[in-house]
Amino acid sequence: MDANAVLRDATDGRATAPSRPYDPAYDPLVSPTPGQGRDYAPTYWIGTAGEPPADDGPITHDIDVDVAIIGSGFTGLTTAIHLAQEYGIKATVLEANRSAWGCSTRNGGQAQCASGRLKRSQWIDRYGLEDALALHRECVDGMETFKGLIADIDCDPQPGGHLYIAHRPRIMPILEKEAKLLRETFKYDARIFDAATVKNEWIGDTEACGAMHEPEGIGIHAGKLAFGYLKKARALGATVHPASPVQGWETRNGVHYLTTPGGVVRARAVGVCTGGYTSNHLHRELKNRLLPILSNSIVTRPLTAQEIEACGLRTTQVITDTRILRHYYRL
């Protein structure tokens, strides 16, 4: 496929076709990029999201832009959306493979009012009450922003909250203390359920020793959300260029020179919006700063009503547990 054919595909309202099949082998410590123009991983999200939306084709020549964004997953695309909506900036988004090729279409599809693995009480111990309250406000604001972003995107949202299951009896006093702190200090309506309530009203988990329920939590279809973000970003004037991995990055006189296979992108500002597939060679300031983690997800075939009842699945809200290697699931 030549570059002109790729660009015609984009202007005809179709997504750029992949030039290479999906390859699961990638080592960010060794590989200079995650690839170029590789197809999506054959996940449930991609398989049920519908036809990928149109993009703007690969970079084919040198260009000058105000803002370049590296990575076209959730972070990159929503950054482009916010830049357009709040500042009138039409960003240029560079993607190594296809839009939302990496972690954004390979996750559990859960949105929660959280930041990292620490509890609110641990925030207070580590950062002090004032900073803990500020961080909590950011989390709440983030959820409100997310709700606004998905309001006009058909991503099969399942709102209602988040159930945090204690997998051992010794965890329940910790959750009870945490829920009290959330209600009284953070003004966040967390509730505690005993084991019987969890089993009878939420999920028939034989290992559940109780749970804490948080009011904020939304399940989404990750593939439909990613495609919705892509359409929204482009509708606002951003350009999204697949098969355009950043192979080199130099900064001279305040201008960033991003080298791609098709040309150099000269940008006044650069946003790095990559994740677990970030190459260790992208920029010297990022070298050895990122640690990819492994997350395993499986999906069943559609369950019958009888199977759902037999499994004790009584909610569509998002669920996680208190294991260090956390289990997360939803119907």
C-alpha positions in Angstrom: 0.0 0.0 0.0 1.5 3.3 -1.0 1.2 6.5 0.9 -1.3 8.1 -1.5 -3.6 5.1 -1.2 -3.5 5.5 2.5 -4.4 9.1 2.4 -7.2 8.5 -0.1 -8.7 5.9 2.3 -8.7 8.5 5.0 -10.3 11.3 3.0 -12.9 8.8 1.7 -14.1 8.3 5.3 -12.4 5.0 6.0 -9.8 4.1 8.6 -6.3 3.5 7.3 -5.8 -0.1 6.6 -3.0 -1.9 8.6 0.1 -2.5 6.6 1.3 -5.3 8.9 -0.4 -8.1 10.9 -0.6 -7.9 14.7 2.5 -9.2 16.4 2.4 -9.8 20.2 6.2 -9.7 20.5 7.4 -6.4 21.8 10.0 -5.4 24.4 10.0 -1.7 25.3 13.5 -2.0 26.8 14.9 -3.2 23.4 12.6 -2.2 20.6 12.9 1.4 19.3 9.2 1.6 18.7 6.1 -0.6 19.2 6.1 -1.1 15.4 4.7 0.7 12.4 1.1 0.2 11.1 0.5 -3.0 12.9 -3.1 -4.3 13.1 -5.1 -4.4 16.4 -4.7 -7.3 18.8 -7.7 -9.6 18.3 -9.5 -8.6 21.5 -13.2 -8.8 22.4 -13.3 -5.0 22.5 -12.0 -4.6 18.9 -14.1 -7.5 17.6 -17.3 -5.9 18.8 -16.6 -2.2 18.4 -17.6 -2.0 14.8 -15.6 -0.6 11.9 -12.7 1.6 13.0 -13.5 5.3 12.2 -11.6 7.3 9.6 -8.2 8.8 10.5 -5.8 11.1 8.7 -3.3 8.6 7.3 0.4 8.4 8.1 2.7 11.4 8.1 4.1 11.7 4.5 6.2 14.9 4.6 7.7 17.4 7.0 5.2 19.6 8.8 5.1 22.4 11.4 2.5 22.2 14.2 1.7 24.0 17.4 1.2 20.8 19.5 2.2 17.2 18.7 0.7 14.4 20.8 2.5 11.1 20.9 0.1 8.2 21.4 -3.6 8.0 20.3 -5.1 6.0 23.1 -7.5 7.4 25.7 -5.0 9.9 27.0 -3.8 11.1 23.7 -7.2 11.5 22.1 -8.8 13.2 25.2 -5.8 15.5 25.3 -6.5 16.5 21.7 -10.2 17.0 22.6 -9.5 19.2 25.6 -6.9 21.3 23.7 -9.5 21.9 21.0 -12.4 22.6 23.3 -10.6 24.7 25.9 -7.8 26.5 23.9 -8.8 26.2 20.2 -5.7 24.2 19.5 -5.9 21.6 16.7 -3.3 19.1 17.8 -1.4 16.6 15.6 -1.6 13.1 17.1 1.1 10.6 16.2 0.4 6.9 16.5 2.9 4.0 15.8 0.3 1.5 14.8 -3.5 2.1 14.8 -5.5 4.5 16.9 -5.9 3.1 20.5 -3.8 0.1 19.5 -2.3 -0.5 22.9 -3.6 -0.5 26.4 -6.8 1.5 25.6 -8.3 -1.5 23.9 -6.8 -4.1 26.2 -8.3 -3.4 29.6 -11.2 -4.3 31.8 -13.3 -1.3 30.8 -13.7 0.1 34.3 -13.8 3.8 35.3 -13.3 4.4 39.0 -12.8 7.4 41.3 -9.2 6.4 42.2 -5.6 7.4 41.8 -3.1 4.5 42.1 -3.2 1.7 44.7 -3.1 3.7 47.9 -6.2 4.3 50.1 -7.2 7.7 51.2 -5.9 7.0 54.7 -2.5 6.3 53.2 -2.7 9.5 51.2 -3.1 11.4 54.5 -0.2 9.5 56.1 2.1 10.1 53.1 1.1 13.6 51.9 -0.9 15.2 54.7 -4.6 16.0 54.9 -4.6 19.1 52.7 -2.9 17.4 49.8 -5.0 14.2 50.3 -8.2 16.3 50.1 -6.9 18.0 46.9 -6.1 14.7 45.3 -9.5 13.4 46.1 -11.1 16.5 44.5 -9.0 15.8 41.4 -10.4 12.2 41.3 -14.0 13.4 41.7 -13.4 16.1 39.0 -11.9 13.5 36.8 -15.0 11.3 37.0 -17.2 14.3 36.2 -15.0 15.1 33.2 -15.2 11.4 32.1 -19.0 11.5 32.4 -19.1 14.6 30.2 -16.8 13.0 27.6 -18.9 9.9 27.2 -22.3 11.6 27.3 -22.5 11.6 23.5 -20.4 8.4 22.8 -22.2 5.1 22.5 -19.8 3.1 24.6 -22.4 0.9 26.5 -22.0 2.7 29.9 -22.9 0.8 33.0 -23.0 3.4 35.9 -23.9 2.8 39.5 -20.7 2.6 41.5 -17.8 0.3 42.4 -17.9 -2.7 44.8 -14.6 -3.3 46.6 -14.7 -6.8 48.0 -12.7 -8.0 51.0 -11.2 -11.3 50.2 -10.2 -12.1 53.8 -12.0 -11.4 57.1 -9.0 -9.4 58.4 -9.6 -6.9 55.6 -13.1 -5.9 56.8 -12.0 -3.7 59.7 -9.7 -1.9 57.3 -12.5 -1.2 54.9 -14.9 -0.2 57.7 -12.3 2.4 58.9 -11.7 3.6 55.3 -15.4 4.0 54.6 -15.9 6.1 57.8 -12.9 8.3 56.7 -14.4 8.7 53.2 -17.8 9.7 54.6 -16.6 12.0 57.4 -13.5 13.6 56.0 -13.8 13.4 52.2 -17.7 13.7 52.2 -17.8 10.7 49.9 -20.7 8.3 50.5 -18.9 5.0 50.9 -21.0 2.2 52.5 -20.1 -1.1 54.1 -21.9 -4.4 53.3 -21.4 -7.6 55.3 -20.8 -11.0 53.6 -24.4 -12.0 53.6 -25.5 -8.8 51.9 -22.8 -9.1 49.2 -23.8 -12.7 48.4 -27.6 -12.0 48.5 -27.8 -8.7 46.8 -24.6 -8.2 44.7 -22.6 -11.3 43.7 -22.5 -14.9 45.0 -18.7 -14.8 45.6 -17.9 -17.6 48.0 -14.8 -15.9 49.1 -16.3 -12.5 49.8 -16.1 -11.5 53.4 -17.9 -8.2 52.9 -17.3 -5.1 50.8 -17.1 -1.4 50.6 -19.3 0.3 48.0 -18.3 3.6 46.4 -20.8 5.7 44.5 -18.6 6.4 41.5 -17.9 3.7 39.1 -18.8 3.1 35.4 -18.3 0.1 33.2 -17.7 0.9 29.5 -17.0 -0.8 26.2 -13.3 0.1 25.7 -13.3 -0.3 21.9 -16.4 1.8 21.3 -15.1 4.5 23.7 -11.7 4.6 21.9 -13.4 4.9 18.5 -15.8 7.6 19.9 -12.8 9.6 21.1 -11.2 9.3 17.7 -14.3 10.6 15.9 -14.7 13.4 18.5 -11.1 14.6 18.3 -11.1 14.7 14.5 -14.5 16.5 14.5 -12.9 19.2 16.6 -10.0 19.7 14.1 -7.3 17.4 15.5 -5.5 15.2 13.0 -4.6 11.6 13.9 -1.8 9.9 12.0 -1.4 6.1 12.3 1.7 4.2 11.2 3.8 7.2 12.3 6.0 6.0 15.2 8.4 8.6 16.6 11.8 7.3 15.8 13.8 10.3 17.0 13.3 13.4 19.1 15.6 16.4 19.2 14.9 19.9 20.6 16.7 22.9 19.1 15.9 26.6 20.0 12.7 25.7 21.6 11.4 23.6 18.7 10.9 19.8 18.9 11.8 17.7 15.9 10.0 14.4 15.9 11.2 12.1 13.3 8.7 9.6 11.8 9.2 7.2 8.8 7.3 9.7 6.6 8.7 13.0 7.7 9.7 15.3 10.5 7.1 16.9 12.7 8.3 20.2 14.0 6.3 21.2 17.1 6.3 24.0 19.6 5.0 21.7 22.3 4.8 17.9 22.7 2.5 15.8 24.8 3.7 12.3 25.7 0.5 10.3 26.0 1.9 6.8 25.7 1.6 3.9 28.2 2.9 0.4 28.7 4.1 0.3 25.1 6.4 3.3 25.5 9.8 2.6 24.1 12.7 3.2 26.4 14.3 5.1 23.5 11.6 7.6 23.0 13.2 10.4 25.0 16.2 10.5 27.4 14.0 12.1 30.2 11.7 9.1 30.1 14.5 6.4 30.0 14.0 4.0 32.9 11.1 6.1 34.2 8.2 3.8 33.1 7.4 0.3 34.3 4.9 -1.7 32.2 2.7 -4.0 34.2 0.8 -7.1 33.0 -3.0 -7.4 33.2 -4.8 -10.5 32.1 -8.4 -10.3 31.1 -10.8 -12.9 29.8 -14.3 -12.7 28.5 -17.0 -15.4 28.4 -19.6 -15.9 25.7 -22.9 -14.2 26.4 -24.5 -15.9 29.4 -28.0 -17.1 29.6 -30.3 -15.8 32.3 -30.0 -19.2 34.0 -26.2 -19.1 34.0 -26.2 -15.6 35.3 -28.4 -16.7 38.2 -26.3 -19.8 38.8 -23.1 -17.6 39.0 -24.8 -15.2 41.5 -24.3 -12.2 39.3 -26.8 -9.6 40.5 -25.2 -6.3 39.4 -23.6 -4.7 36.4 -21.5 -2.4 38.5 -17.8 -2.7 38.4 -16.1 -4.9 41.0 -12.6 -5.3 42.3 -11.2 -7.1 45.3 -8.5 -6.4 47.9 -5.9 -8.8 46.7 -2.4 -7.4 46.0 -2.7 -9.0 42.5 -6.2 -7.6 42.2 -9.1 -9.4 40.6 -11.6 -7.1 38.7 -14.7 -8.2 36.9 -18.2 -7.2 35.8 -21.2 -8.5 34.0 
